[in-house]
Amino acid sequence: MLLLVIAGMIGVSNYLSGLGLGTVSFTADGLVMDSPELSGNDGDRSYRVSAKRAIQRISDPRIIDLETIVAELRISADQSLEITATRGTYNSAEETLLLADGIDVVTNDGETATFGTLDIALKTGTIRSDDPVELTSSFGALRAGRMQFDQDNGTLTFTQGIQMTIQPPQSETTQ
């Protein structure tokens, strides 16, 4: 479910409505933007993505490195989630976003997901992680060595050392 929501974020990103920037400076690393923020919506869905810093590379201006990323997504009136990542790299030529060094996803109803990396193909909606993944909810937990989501086929595939724990619902007690 969480990955479907992330894929939905990709679709929402096509409807950009707001871009905010803090201080902009030029360094040996490139064009540095402090506190960049991007927000938008398409009807019931909205998003806000911010970073501590964004650095557009001098060597290849199509690549932007992001630090301390926070994305807040409203999927519907009663469903939202927050994604945090330590760092990311956006490549406008390849239309890819690589999130790395720890990604956490938390939904408003308590579902969580943890990834080492996420490689997102924005054009196709494919999301892949070659690092261990962990998903938890009130129903249980799933751990796997790799994961891939294919938006075109609507498939979510886990491989390499899959472990699943199912938490049965607590029975109601009568008095």
N, CA, C and O of each residue as an XYZ file, in Angstrom:
700
protein
N       0.819     -1.194      0.000
C       0.000      0.000      0.000
C       0.866      1.262      0.000
O       0.602      2.211     -0.738
N       1.900      1.255      0.837
C       2.755      2.437      0.924
C       3.411      2.751     -0.407
O       3.524      3.917     -0.784
N       3.842      1.725     -1.120
C       4.511      1.969     -2.392
C       3.539      2.472     -3.439
O       3.921      3.237     -4.324
N       2.294      2.053     -3.350
C       1.293      2.588     -4.270
C       1.104      4.075     -4.021
O       0.917      4.855     -4.956
N       1.154      4.457     -2.761
C       1.028      5.869     -2.404
C       2.222      6.652     -2.935
O       2.062      7.755     -3.457
N       3.420      6.082     -2.802
C       4.612      6.744     -3.331
C       4.494      6.910     -4.837
O       4.849      7.954     -5.384
N       3.992      5.874     -5.506
C       3.797      5.963     -6.953
C       2.781      7.055     -7.279
O       2.918      7.753     -8.284
N       1.766      7.203     -6.435
C       0.795      8.275     -6.627
C       1.446      9.638     -6.526
O       1.041     10.583     -7.204
N       2.465      9.738     -5.669
C       3.204     10.988     -5.532
C       3.854     11.366     -6.854
O       3.920     12.543     -7.209
N       4.328     10.373     -7.572
C       4.960     10.634     -8.860
C       3.956     11.281     -9.804
O       4.284     12.236    -10.508
N       2.730     10.760     -9.818
C       1.694     11.336    -10.671
C       1.339     12.752    -10.253
O       1.131     13.620    -11.101
N       1.271     12.989     -8.951
C       0.946     14.323     -8.447
C       2.020     15.323     -8.837
O       1.724     16.495     -9.067
N       3.279     14.863     -8.913
C       4.374     15.784     -9.209
C       4.256     16.422    -10.583
O       4.947     17.400    -10.871
N       3.397     15.886    -11.431
C       3.191     16.479    -12.749
C       2.379     17.768    -12.682
O       2.304     18.499    -13.670
N       1.780     18.053    -11.547
C       0.936     19.238    -11.401
C       1.578     20.215    -10.422
O       1.016     20.494     -9.363
N       2.742     20.730    -10.770
C       3.478     21.627     -9.892
C       2.747     22.949     -9.753
O       2.282     23.525    -10.737
N       2.650     23.429     -8.501
C       2.000     24.716     -8.322
C       2.813     25.688     -7.498
O       2.514     26.882     -7.494
N       3.832     25.217     -6.799
C       4.582     26.157     -5.987
C       6.002     25.715     -5.766
O       6.271     24.552     -5.465
N       6.915     26.664     -5.921
C       8.322     26.403     -5.665
C       8.839     27.547     -4.822
O       8.716     28.710     -5.205
N       9.420     27.226     -3.675
C       9.985     28.247     -2.811
C      11.452     27.974     -2.571
O      11.868     26.820     -2.470
N      12.236     29.032     -2.480
C      13.672     28.898     -2.246
C      14.087     29.821     -1.121
O      13.557     30.923     -0.980
N      15.046     29.363     -0.315
C      15.676     30.223      0.671
C      16.842     30.929      0.005
O      16.725     31.391     -1.130
N      17.958     31.016      0.699
C      19.166     31.647      0.174
C      19.730     30.837     -0.986
O      19.766     29.608     -0.931
N      20.167     31.523     -2.029
C      20.804     30.873     -3.174
C      22.228     31.415     -3.265
O      22.444     32.626     -3.236
N      23.204     30.498     -3.377
C      24.603     30.916     -3.488
C      25.313     30.039     -4.508
O      24.816     28.982     -4.897
N      26.473     30.496     -4.928
C      27.266     29.751     -5.896
C      28.565     29.344     -5.214
O      29.297     30.197     -4.713
N      28.858     28.026     -5.192
C      30.077     27.516     -4.567
C      30.830     26.656     -5.575
O      30.397     26.495     -6.716
N      31.959     26.107     -5.143
C      32.735     25.208     -6.003
C      31.935     23.952     -6.351
O      32.175     23.332     -7.387
N      30.984     23.575     -5.489
C      30.143     22.402     -5.744
C      29.051     22.677     -6.767
O      28.622     21.772     -7.482
N      28.605     23.914     -6.836
C      27.539     24.264     -7.761
C      26.637     25.334     -7.195
O      27.005     26.048     -6.263
N      25.462     25.437     -7.761
C      24.453     26.384     -7.310
C      23.762     25.783     -6.091
O      23.108     24.747     -6.204
N      23.897     26.412     -4.937
C      23.374     25.886     -3.680
C      22.120     26.662     -3.300
O      22.134     27.890     -3.217
N      21.044     25.933     -3.072
C      19.777     26.528     -2.657
C      19.469     26.042     -1.251
O      19.333     24.838     -1.030
N      19.358     26.958     -0.296
C      18.996     26.597      1.069
C      17.482     26.541      1.196
O      16.774     27.406      0.681
N      17.000     25.534      1.873
C      15.575     25.359      2.182
C      14.660     25.418      0.961
O      13.649     26.119      0.993
N      14.991     24.695     -0.124
C      14.054     24.682     -1.253
C      12.789     23.922     -0.879
O      12.828     22.967     -0.104
N      11.683     24.354     -1.433
C      10.394     23.725     -1.144
C       9.564     23.702     -2.415
O       9.521     24.678     -3.164
N       8.911     22.586     -2.643
C       8.051     22.412     -3.804
C       6.712     21.904     -3.308
O       6.664     20.959     -2.520
N       5.621     22.516     -3.756
C       4.300     22.061     -3.333
C       3.333     22.146     -4.497
O       3.551     22.884     -5.457
N       2.272     21.385     -4.393
C       1.266     21.391     -5.440
C       0.103     20.492     -5.083
O       0.097     19.839     -4.040
N      -0.885     20.467     -5.969
C      -2.051     19.613     -5.748
C      -2.767     19.367     -7.058
O      -2.567     20.076     -8.043
N      -3.601     18.352     -7.047
C      -4.509     18.093     -8.164
C      -5.823     17.578     -7.576
O      -6.066     16.373     -7.517
N      -6.640     18.496     -7.156
C      -7.914     18.116     -6.554
C      -7.727     17.711     -5.104
O      -7.297     18.515     -4.278
N      -8.054     16.448     -4.794
C      -7.974     15.962     -3.419
C      -6.553     15.672     -2.959
O      -6.296     15.615     -1.756
N      -5.641     15.489     -3.879
C      -4.273     15.120     -3.522
C      -3.379     16.353     -3.512
O      -3.504     17.237     -4.360
N      -2.474     16.395     -2.535
C      -1.523     17.501     -2.477
C      -0.190     16.987     -1.945
O      -0.115     15.901     -1.369
N       0.848     17.773     -2.143
C       2.164     17.395     -1.655
C       2.972     18.636     -1.325
O       2.728     19.726     -1.843
N       3.933     18.435     -0.452
C       4.907     19.467     -0.103
C       6.229     18.737      0.107
O       6.323     17.849      0.954
N       7.234     19.104     -0.649
C       8.552     18.486     -0.543
C       9.553     19.584     -0.211
O       9.599     20.618     -0.877
N      10.349     19.350      0.820
C      11.369     20.334      1.186
C      12.693     19.613      1.439
O      12.729     18.401      1.654
N      13.756     20.373      1.407
C      15.089     19.843      1.688
C      15.873     20.905      2.448
O      15.591     22.100      2.350
N      16.846     20.450      3.195
C      17.709     21.404      3.886
C      18.518     22.188      2.861
O      18.655     23.407      2.956
N      19.064     21.450      1.860
C      19.821     22.090      0.787
C      19.633     21.318     -0.503
O      19.401     20.109     -0.496
N      19.736     22.035     -1.609
C      19.770     21.431     -2.941
C      20.967     22.029     -3.662
O      21.164     23.244     -3.660
N      21.766     21.164     -4.278
C      22.983     21.620     -4.954
C      22.926     21.179     -6.406
O      22.966     19.986     -6.707
N      22.832     22.156     -7.305
C      22.851     21.857     -8.737
C      24.308     21.797     -9.169
O      25.044     22.776     -9.046
N      24.716     20.644     -9.674
C      26.127     20.411     -9.993
C      26.618     21.294    -11.136
O      25.913     21.502    -12.123
N      27.837     21.808    -10.986
C      28.479     22.572    -12.054
C      28.843     21.638    -13.199
O      28.674     21.980    -14.369
N      29.347     20.451    -12.851
C      29.805     19.494    -13.866
C      28.671     18.974    -14.743
O      28.897     18.622    -15.901
N      27.463     18.924    -14.207
C      26.292     18.483    -14.970
C      25.054     19.122    -14.354
O      24.501     18.579    -13.398
N      24.607     20.259    -14.877
C      23.488     20.988    -14.274
C      22.162     20.230    -14.294
O      21.186     20.677    -13.691
N      22.118     19.097    -14.974
C      20.896     18.284    -14.977
C      20.756     17.474    -13.691
O      19.716     16.861    -13.450
N      21.802     17.472    -12.868
C      21.798     16.693    -11.630
C      21.737     17.630    -10.431
O      22.519     18.573    -10.318
N      20.792     17.349     -9.539
C      20.624     18.132     -8.320
C      20.719     17.182     -7.135
O      19.963     16.215     -7.043
N      21.653     17.462     -6.225
C      21.809     16.680     -5.002
C      20.987     17.339     -3.902
O      21.010     18.559     -3.745
N      20.260     16.524     -3.141
C      19.378     17.012     -2.084
C      19.840     16.476     -0.739
O      20.304     15.340     -0.644
N      19.713     17.297      0.302
C      20.085     16.897      1.658
C      18.895     17.061      2.590
O      18.173     18.055      2.511
N      18.689     16.095      3.467
C      17.639     16.116      4.490
C      16.278     16.445      3.859
O      15.782     17.568      3.955
N      15.708     15.454      3.226
C      14.472     15.607      2.455
C      13.265     15.212      3.304
O      13.290     14.195      3.997
N      12.211     16.024      3.244
C      10.943     15.708      3.894
C       9.833     15.937      2.877
O       9.714     17.020      2.304
N       9.021     14.904      2.660
C       7.876     15.020      1.747
C       6.608     14.700      2.521
O       6.514     13.665      3.180
N       5.638     15.597      2.435
C       4.333     15.385      3.061
C       3.317     15.250      1.942
O       3.194     16.133      1.094
N       2.586     14.137      1.943
C       1.634     13.855      0.875
C       0.246     13.636      1.443
O       0.072     12.875      2.394
N      -0.735     14.296      0.866
C      -2.132     14.037      1.204
C      -2.701     13.294      0.014
O      -2.842     13.859     -1.071
N      -3.031     12.015      0.216
C      -3.512     11.157     -0.854
C      -5.016     11.284     -1.020
O      -5.531     11.230     -2.137
N      -5.716     11.454      0.092
C      -7.169     11.648      0.080
C      -7.527     12.423      1.339
O      -6.647     12.789      2.119
N      -8.805     12.672      1.536
C      -9.230     13.444      2.699
C      -8.826     12.778      4.009
O      -8.593     13.464      5.004
N      -8.742     11.452      4.021
C      -8.417     10.748      5.260
C      -7.115      9.948      5.208
O      -6.859      9.136      6.097
N      -6.293     10.163      4.185
C      -5.040      9.417      4.083
C      -3.888     10.351      3.726
O      -3.930     11.068      2.727
N      -2.850     10.320      4.580
C      -1.656     11.123      4.319
C      -0.431     10.332      4.754
O      -0.534      9.338      5.474
N       0.725     10.792      4.305
C       1.966     10.147      4.709
C       3.098     11.143      4.673
O       3.016     12.194      4.038
N       4.166     10.782      5.377
C       5.377     11.592      5.384
C       6.548     10.698      5.014
O       6.674      9.582      5.518
N       7.402     11.196      4.131
C       8.607     10.489      3.711
C       9.799     11.343      4.111
O       9.840     12.537      3.811
N      10.766     10.736      4.785
C      12.006     11.440      5.097
C      13.175     10.645      4.523
O      13.172      9.414      4.542
N      14.156     11.351      4.022
C      15.355     10.718      3.466
C      16.560     11.584      3.808
O      16.476     12.812      3.818
N      17.665     10.936      4.083
C      18.885     11.660      4.424
C      19.413     12.438      3.229
O      19.815     13.595      3.354
N      19.408     11.784      2.060
C      19.890     12.482      0.865
C      19.215     11.915     -0.370
O      18.616     10.840     -0.339
N      19.326     12.666     -1.457
C      18.755     12.224     -2.721
C      19.478     12.877     -3.884
O      20.169     13.883     -3.722
N      19.309     12.288     -5.062
C      19.882     12.844     -6.284
C      18.820     12.799     -7.368
O      18.310     11.733     -7.713
N      18.491     13.979     -7.904
C      17.524     14.090     -8.992
C      18.290     14.298    -10.290
O      19.148     15.177    -10.377
N      17.979     13.484    -11.303
C      18.603     13.603    -12.620
C      17.502     13.960    -13.610
O      16.680     13.111    -13.956
N      17.480     15.211    -14.068
C      16.408     15.659    -14.964
C      16.523     15.043    -16.349
O      15.507     14.868    -17.022
N      17.730     14.709    -16.797
C      17.904     14.103    -18.118
C      17.324     12.693    -18.154
O      16.668     12.310    -19.123
N      17.568     11.924    -17.098
C      17.074     10.549    -17.040
C      15.721     10.440    -16.356
O      15.110      9.372    -16.348
N      15.249     11.544    -15.781
C      13.998     11.585    -15.029
C      13.991     10.528    -13.935
O      13.078      9.708    -13.838
N      15.050     10.572    -13.103
C      15.171      9.641    -11.989
C      15.404     10.401    -10.693
O      15.926     11.516    -10.685
N      15.004      9.767     -9.602
C      15.262     10.283     -8.265
C      15.789      9.120     -7.441
O      15.106      8.108     -7.281
N      16.994      9.261     -6.920
C      17.587      8.251     -6.055
C      17.594      8.801     -4.640
O      18.247      9.808     -4.366
N      16.872      8.147     -3.741
C      16.896      8.499     -2.325
C      17.804      7.499     -1.631
O      17.769      6.310     -1.946
N      18.626      7.967     -0.681
C      19.620      7.070     -0.087
C      19.905      7.411      1.368
O      19.476      8.437      1.897
N      20.645      6.507      1.987
C      21.129      6.634      3.366
C      20.009      6.645      4.389
O      20.102      7.332      5.406
N      18.968      5.904      4.132
C      17.875      5.769      5.087
C      16.656      6.562      4.679
O      16.670      7.792      4.667
N      15.606      5.844      4.347
C      14.334      6.455      3.970
C      13.267      5.883      4.886
O      13.151      4.666      5.027
N      12.493      6.753      5.505
C      11.395      6.331      6.371
C      10.093      6.880      5.820
O      10.011      8.041      5.419
N       9.073      6.025      5.805
C       7.736      6.415      5.371
C       6.784      6.096      6.517
O       6.810      4.992      7.059
N       5.941      7.066      6.889
C       4.967      6.874      7.957
C       3.624      7.395      7.467
O       3.528      8.522      6.980
N       2.581      6.569      7.599
C       1.240      7.004      7.216
C       0.500      7.515      8.444
O       0.906      7.254      9.577
N      -0.583      8.240      8.214
C      -1.356      8.772      9.328
C      -2.054      7.674     10.132
O      -2.475      7.926     11.261
N      -2.189      6.466      9.585
C      -2.801      5.378     10.350
C      -1.767      4.411     10.934
O      -2.116      3.304     11.346
N      -0.495      4.826     10.970
C       0.518      4.067     11.677
C       1.318      3.065     10.874
O       2.192      2.407     11.438
N       1.063      2.918      9.591
C       1.891      2.030      8.777
C       3.255      2.687      8.577
O       3.352      3.906      8.438
N       4.307      1.865      8.563
C       5.648      2.400      8.357
C       6.398      1.562      7.330
O       6.097      0.386      7.126
N       7.363      2.179      6.701
C       8.255      1.478      5.781
C       9.638      2.089      5.936
O       9.782      3.299      6.111
N      10.653      1.235      5.870
C      12.032      1.681      5.971
C      12.813      1.086      4.808
O      12.720     -0.109      4.528
N      13.577      1.925      4.142
C      14.374      1.514      2.986
C      15.784      2.055      3.150
O      15.974      3.130      3.720
N      16.780      1.318      2.653
C      18.144      1.843      2.599
C      18.279      2.819      1.449
O      18.855      3.896      1.596
N      17.739      2.431      0.295
C      17.716      3.284     -0.894
C      16.400      3.072     -1.624
O      15.753      2.035     -1.474
N      16.017      4.053     -2.407
C      14.900      3.933     -3.347
C      15.338      4.568     -4.652
O      15.745      5.730     -4.680
N      15.256      3.811     -5.724
C      15.592      4.297     -7.059
C      14.271      4.445     -7.809
O      13.617      3.450     -8.120
N      13.881      5.681     -8.099
C      12.564      5.970     -8.665
C      12.721      6.478    -10.091
O      13.395      7.479    -10.332
N      12.093      5.778    -11.033
C      12.047      6.227    -12.430
C      10.756      7.030    -12.575
O       9.671      6.455    -12.658
N      10.871      8.341    -12.606
C       9.693      9.205    -12.598
C       8.839      9.034    -13.844
O       7.615      9.146    -13.772
N       9.456      8.768    -14.968
C       8.720      8.636    -16.225
C       7.833      7.390    -16.243
O       6.697      7.444    -16.716
N       8.347      6.272    -15.730
C       7.605      5.006    -15.779
C       6.899      4.677    -14.475
O       5.988      3.849    -14.462
N       7.299      5.307    -13.379
C       6.697      4.997    -12.093
C       7.283      3.759    -11.438
O       6.721      3.255    -10.466
N       8.395      3.263    -11.948
C       9.048      2.105    -11.346
C       9.846      2.550    -10.123
O      10.574      3.542    -10.169
N       9.699      1.806     -9.037
C      10.434      2.085     -7.805
C      11.179      0.809     -7.432
O      10.593     -0.273     -7.405
N      12.479      0.937     -7.142
C      13.282     -0.240     -6.835
C      14.181      0.043     -5.636
O      14.695      1.150     -5.475
N      14.359     -0.970     -4.803
C      15.348     -0.902     -3.734
C      16.148     -2.189     -3.756
O      15.586     -3.280     -3.666
N      17.461     -2.061     -3.875
C      18.351     -3.214     -3.832
C      18.910     -3.421     -2.429
O      19.770     -4.277     -2.222
N      18.431     -2.650     -1.480
C      18.818     -2.767     -0.079
C      17.649     -3.344      0.714
O      16.520     -3.356      0.224
N      17.903     -3.822      1.930
C      16.815     -4.374      2.741
C      15.677     -3.374      2.947
O      15.894     -2.172      3.103
N      14.460     -3.913      2.940
C      13.251     -3.114      3.156
C      12.477     -3.723      4.319
O      12.556     -4.926      4.571
N      11.736     -2.883      5.016
C      10.897     -3.354      6.110
C       9.594     -2.569      6.095
O       9.602     -1.338      6.069
N       8.480     -3.285      6.112
C       7.152     -2.687      6.158
C       6.458     -3.183      7.421
O       6.522     -4.374      7.727
N       5.797     -2.296      8.157
C       5.057     -2.706      9.346
C       3.699     -2.023      9.373
O       3.535     -0.899      8.899
N       2.735     -2.730      9.938
C       1.395     -2.184     10.146
C       0.776     -2.938     11.316
O       1.423     -3.796     11.916
N      -0.454     -2.625     11.637
C      -1.136     -3.339     12.713
C      -1.373     -4.802     12.348
O      -1.668     -5.615     13.225
N      -1.250     -5.144     11.084
C      -1.458     -6.521     10.629
C      -0.194     -7.365     10.702
O      -0.274     -8.591     10.623
N       0.979     -6.736     10.852
C       2.220     -7.489     10.925
C       3.378     -6.743     10.307
O       3.375     -5.515     10.214
N       4.381     -7.517      9.882
C       5.594     -6.925      9.318
C       6.102     -7.783      8.169
O       5.866     -8.990      8.117
N       6.806     -7.129      7.251
C       7.429     -7.825      6.132
C       8.835     -7.280      5.971
O       9.051     -6.068      5.979
N       9.791     -8.192      5.825
C      11.185     -7.813      5.582
C      11.658     -8.551      4.338
O      11.302     -9.708      4.115
N      12.456     -7.874      3.538
C      13.001     -8.499      2.331
C      14.315     -7.826      1.976
O      14.583     -6.698      2.388
N      15.130     -8.535      1.207
C      16.417     -7.998      0.782
C      16.309     -7.016     -0.362
O      17.155     -6.134     -0.508
N      15.263     -7.161     -1.185
C      15.055     -6.280     -2.347
C      13.561     -6.096     -2.581
O      12.736     -6.894     -2.135
N      13.238     -5.019     -3.295
C      11.851     -4.735     -3.620
C      11.779     -3.998     -4.947
O      12.660     -3.204     -5.276
N      10.721     -4.267     -5.708
C      10.478     -3.514     -6.941
C       8.980     -3.323     -7.120
O       8.192     -4.253     -6.948
N       8.601     -2.082     -7.472
C       7.217     -1.758     -7.796
C       7.166     -1.367     -9.259
O       7.923     -0.503     -9.701
N       6.272     -2.000    -10.016
C       6.082     -1.703    -11.436
C       4.696     -1.098    -11.601
O       3.690     -1.802    -11.522
N       4.647      0.207    -11.831
C       3.369      0.908    -11.927
C       2.553      0.434    -13.123
O       1.334      0.297    -13.013
N       3.192      0.180    -14.260
C       2.464     -0.248    -15.456
C       1.723     -1.556    -15.234
O       0.575     -1.700    -15.654
N       2.372     -2.510    -14.576
C       1.751     -3.813    -14.329
C       1.032     -3.886    -12.992
O       0.319     -4.851    -12.720
N       1.216     -2.874    -12.157
C       0.582     -2.873    -10.845
C       1.116     -3.972     -9.938
O       0.374     -4.520     -9.124
N       2.409     -4.300    -10.074
C       2.981     -5.375     -9.264
C       4.023     -4.840     -8.286
O       4.800     -3.939     -8.600
N       4.011     -5.415     -7.113
C       4.985     -5.123     -6.074
C       5.667     -6.447     -5.756
O       5.011     -7.388     -5.309
N       6.981     -6.531     -5.981
C       7.710     -7.785     -5.843
C       8.786     -7.652     -4.775
O       9.583     -6.713     -4.795
N       8.802     -8.600     -3.842
C       9.838     -8.680     -2.819
C      10.666     -9.925     -3.094
O      10.113    -10.968     -3.443
N      12.000     -9.832     -2.942
C      12.891    -10.974     -3.149
C      13.985    -10.968     -2.088
O      14.141    -10.000     -1.345
N      14.730    -12.050     -2.031
C      15.907    -12.226     -1.180
C      15.588    -12.216      0.316
O      15.508    -11.159      0.941
N      15.412    -13.381      0.857
C      15.258    -13.532      2.306
C      13.997    -12.923      2.866
O      14.041    -12.206      3.865
N      12.886    -13.195      2.242
C      11.616    -12.606      2.677
C      11.194    -13.216      4.011
O      11.189    -14.436      4.173
N      10.841    -12.360      4.955
C      10.301    -12.774      6.248
C       9.011    -12.015      6.472
O       8.964    -10.794      6.321
N       7.960    -12.741      6.834
C       6.677    -12.089      7.083
C       6.143    -12.546      8.434
O       6.133    -13.739      8.739
N       5.705    -11.597      9.228
C       5.059    -11.871     10.501
C       3.647    -11.313     10.413
O       3.447    -10.126     10.154
N       2.669    -12.189     10.634
C       1.270    -11.751     10.590
C       0.763    -11.643     12.018
O       0.863    -12.587     12.801
N       0.225    -10.496     12.340
C      -0.318    -10.228     13.667
C      -1.829    -10.395     13.602
O      -2.510     -9.562     13.004
N      -2.371    -11.456     14.204
C      -3.825    -11.623     14.155
C      -4.505    -10.504     14.942
O      -3.947     -9.986     15.909
N      -5.703    -10.141     14.523
C      -6.411     -9.086     15.253
C      -6.698     -9.542     16.678
O      -6.962    -10.718     16.930
N      -6.640     -8.598     17.595
C      -6.942     -8.934     18.984
C      -8.421     -9.234     19.103
O      -9.260     -8.513     18.564
N      -8.731    -10.304     19.812
C     -10.138    -10.680     19.960
C     -10.819     -9.724     20.920
O     -10.212     -9.204     21.856
N     -12.080     -9.513     20.662
C     -12.856     -8.636     21.531
C     -13.238     -9.411     22.781
O     -13.559    -10.598     22.711
N     -13.204     -8.750     23.905
C     -13.603     -9.399     25.153
C     -14.978     -8.905     25.542
O     -15.317     -7.738     25.349
N     -15.754     -9.802     26.087
C     -17.101     -9.432     26.540
C     -17.138     -9.479     28.049
O     -16.480    -10.309     28.675
N     -17.896     -8.599     28.616
C     -17.997     -8.558     30.075
C     -19.402     -8.782     30.508
O     -19.686     -8.783     31.706
